[in-house]
């Protein structure tokens, strides 16, 4: 049995489907009731209460661990989830981390994530760590303005990073859960090319078959908008990366292709597959 946390999200959903299609027994865990593929068991649990995950972990051999935002908050102790899994006989954990633990290791959330990585590596369990950079699906922030005004408004229009399709993260996670050869590995996960917000806008227009205009925001305007959905300090942190990515943050990693035997999907691939969200 493989347990997938965050099973209704943009990584957990394709991961659950991929594992089920591979013939694995899967328990999908989310905070709220949700539809899952045929043959998959679904359980509701809040990872902020590790003991509540116990029923899902009973009989499980592997766990995909994706932390929700509150588990990054001050006072949270996600290491308890690793202890809970070990206590229930889980032998392998695949942890979704972030590329920032390497490229910008001193931010508060990244210090905590690196500590969690260390806890996992020292746990005696089999492990793999996935460190993705920016997600292609962050473009969904623009979906409403594209639908209603044919407009993408974003800062740093000509500064790019190699965003990754969450479906590729899910595919790598499935490989790490199913194949022994990834045990003890940490993978940096990126897309195949650096792409700017202006270029993403053009890709969305191509997928839609209609014009989409780009409007460049100032940093202050972007922070004001982002702060409605995240703490201001996290907005600043994100804007630092988007506006001045380090050499490591614009580097295209070979790890997706090493694991999957194929190149990662482009942003245009992601846009074509998710175009309905922008219509």
C-alpha positions in Angstrom: 0.0 0.0 0.0 1.2 3.5 -0.9 -0.2 6.5 0.9 -0.4 9.8 -1.0 -0.9 13.0 1.0 -2.1 16.1 -0.7 -3.9 13.7 -3.0 -6.3 16.3 -4.5 -3.7 18.8 -5.5 -1.9 19.4 -8.8 0.8 16.9 -7.8 -1.1 14.4 -5.7 -3.9 13.9 -8.2 -1.8 12.8 -11.2 0.5 10.9 -8.8 -2.5 8.9 -7.4 -3.7 8.2 -10.9 -0.2 7.1 -12.1 0.2 4.7 -9.1 -3.2 3.2 -9.6 -2.5 2.7 -13.3 0.7 1.0 -12.4 -1.3 -1.5 -10.3 -0.3 -0.3 -6.9 -2.7 -0.2 -4.0 -3.2 3.4 -3.1 -4.7 5.3 -0.2 -5.3 9.0 -1.1 -5.3 11.4 1.8 -6.8 14.9 1.8 -8.4 17.3 4.2 -11.8 17.1 2.6 -13.8 14.4 0.8 -12.8 14.1 -2.8 -13.3 11.9 -5.9 -10.4 9.5 -6.6 -9.7 6.9 -9.3 -11.5 3.6 -9.2 -9.8 1.2 -6.9 -8.2 3.9 -4.8 -9.1 4.2 -1.1 -9.7 7.8 0.1 -9.3 9.0 3.7 -9.8 12.4 5.2 -7.0 13.5 7.6 -5.3 16.7 8.7 -1.5 16.4 8.6 -1.4 19.1 11.4 -2.5 16.2 13.6 0.0 13.4 12.9 -1.9 10.8 15.0 -4.9 11.3 12.8 -2.9 9.9 9.9 -2.6 6.6 11.7 -5.6 4.8 10.1 -4.3 5.7 6.6 -0.8 4.5 7.4 -1.9 1.1 8.8 -0.6 -1.5 6.4 1.3 1.0 4.2 4.8 0.4 3.0 5.4 3.8 1.3 4.4 7.4 1.8 4.4 10.5 -0.4 4.7 13.4 2.0 3.5 16.8 0.8 3.2 19.5 3.5 0.4 22.0 3.4 1.1 25.6 4.2 0.3 25.5 7.9 2.9 22.8 8.4 5.5 25.4 7.4 4.2 27.7 10.1 6.1 28.6 13.3 5.3 25.9 16.0 4.5 23.2 13.5 6.4 20.0 13.8 6.1 18.0 10.6 8.9 15.7 11.8 6.2 14.0 13.8 4.7 12.7 10.6 7.9 10.8 9.8 7.9 9.3 13.3 4.2 8.4 12.9 4.9 6.7 9.6 7.8 4.7 11.0 5.7 3.6 14.0 3.1 2.2 11.6 5.7 0.2 9.6 6.2 2.5 6.6 9.5 1.7 5.0 9.9 4.4 2.4 9.1 8.1 2.3 9.3 10.3 -0.7 9.3 14.0 0.5 8.3 17.0 -1.6 10.8 19.6 -0.7 11.9 22.7 -2.6 14.9 23.7 -4.7 15.3 26.7 -2.4 16.9 24.5 0.3 19.9 24.5 -2.0 19.7 27.9 -3.8 18.5 30.1 -0.9 19.0 28.0 2.2 18.6 30.7 4.9 14.9 31.7 4.6 12.8 30.6 7.5 10.7 28.1 5.7 13.7 26.6 3.8 15.7 26.2 7.0 12.7 24.2 8.4 12.4 22.2 5.2 16.1 21.3 5.2 15.8 20.2 8.9 12.9 18.0 7.8 15.0 16.5 5.0 17.8 15.8 7.5 15.3 14.1 9.9 14.1 11.9 7.1 17.7 11.0 6.0 18.6 10.1 9.5 15.4 8.2 10.2 16.6 4.8 9.1 13.8 4.6 6.5 14.3 4.4 2.7 13.9 7.9 1.3 14.0 10.1 -1.7 13.7 13.9 -1.8 12.2 15.9 -4.6 13.3 19.6 -4.9 11.3 21.3 -7.6 11.7 24.9 -8.6 8.9 27.2 -9.8 5.7 25.5 -11.0 4.1 26.0 -14.4 0.7 25.8 -12.6 1.5 29.1 -10.9 0.2 30.6 -14.1 -3.3 29.7 -12.9 -3.0 32.9 -10.8 -3.7 34.7 -14.2 -6.6 32.5 -15.2 -9.4 35.0 -14.2 -7.7 38.0 -15.9 -7.1 36.0 -19.0 -10.8 34.8 -19.1 -12.2 38.2 -18.4 -9.7 40.7 -19.9 -7.4 38.6 -22.1 -4.6 39.9 -19.8 -1.6 38.6 -17.9 -0.4 41.1 -15.3 3.0 40.2 -13.7 6.3 41.7 -12.6 9.7 41.1 -14.2 8.3 40.3 -17.7 11.6 39.5 -19.2 13.2 37.5 -16.3 12.7 33.8 -16.6 13.2 30.5 -14.7 12.7 26.9 -15.9 9.3 26.2 -14.4 8.2 22.6 -14.1 5.0 20.9 -15.0 3.5 19.4 -11.8 2.6 16.3 -13.8 6.4 15.7 -14.2 6.9 16.0 -10.4 4.1 13.4 -10.0 5.8 11.1 -12.5 9.1 11.4 -10.7 7.4 10.8 -7.4 5.7 7.7 -8.8 9.1 6.3 -9.9 10.7 7.0 -6.5 7.8 5.2 -4.8 7.8 2.2 -7.1 11.5 1.7 -7.9 14.3 0.9 -5.5 17.0 2.6 -7.6 16.0 6.1 -6.4 16.5 5.3 -2.7 18.8 7.8 -1.0 18.6 10.3 -3.9 17.7 14.0 -3.9 16.5 15.3 -7.3 16.4 18.9 -8.5 13.3 19.1 -10.7 12.9 21.8 -13.4 11.4 22.3 -16.8 13.4 22.0 -20.0 13.9 25.7 -20.6 14.0 29.1 -19.0 10.8 31.0 -19.8 9.8 34.5 -18.9 6.3 35.7 -18.0 6.0 37.5 -21.3 6.9 34.2 -23.1 4.4 32.3 -20.9 1.7 34.8 -22.0 2.5 34.1 -25.6 2.2 30.3 -24.9 -1.2 30.8 -23.3 -2.3 32.9 -26.3 -1.1 30.1 -28.7 -3.0 27.5 -26.6 -6.2 29.6 -26.7 -5.9 30.6 -30.3 -6.6 34.2 -29.3 -4.6 37.2 -28.2 -3.5 37.6 -24.6 -1.8 40.9 -23.6 1.0 41.3 -21.1 1.0 44.1 -18.6 4.2 44.5 -16.5 3.6 45.2 -12.8 5.9 47.1 -10.5 7.3 45.1 -7.6 5.1 47.1 -5.2 2.0 46.3 -7.3 2.9 42.7 -7.4 3.5 42.5 -3.7 0.2 44.1 -2.9 -1.6 41.6 -5.1 0.3 38.6 -3.7 -0.1 39.7 -0.1 -3.8 39.0 -0.4 -3.1 35.3 -0.7 0.2 34.9 1.3 2.1 36.6 4.2 3.9 39.8 3.0 7.3 38.3 3.8 6.6 35.3 1.7 5.5 37.6 -1.1 8.9 39.4 -0.8 10.7 36.2 -0.8 9.0 35.0 -4.0 9.5 38.3 -5.7 13.2 38.1 -4.9 13.5 34.9 -6.8 11.3 36.0 -9.7 13.1 39.3 -10.1 16.7 38.2 -9.4 17.1 34.5 -9.8 20.5 33.1 -8.9 22.5 31.1 -11.5 21.4 27.9 -9.8 17.7 29.0 -10.1 18.0 29.4 -13.9 19.9 26.2 -14.4 18.0 23.4 -16.2 18.4 20.2 -14.3 18.8 16.9 -16.0 17.1 14.9 -13.2 13.6 14.6 -14.7 15.1 13.0 -17.8 17.4 10.8 -15.7 14.5 9.4 -13.8 11.8 9.2 -16.5 13.9 8.6 -19.6 12.3 11.6 -21.4 12.6 15.3 -21.4 10.3 17.3 -19.0 7.2 18.9 -20.5 7.5 22.5 -21.7 5.3 25.3 -20.4 3.5 25.2 -23.8 2.7 21.5 -23.1 1.2 22.5 -19.7 -0.7 25.4 -21.2 -2.3 23.2 -23.9 -3.3 20.6 -21.4 -4.9 23.2 -19.0 -6.3 25.6 -21.5 -9.8 25.1 -20.3 -9.0 27.0 -17.1 -8.2 30.1 -19.2 -11.3 30.1 -21.4 
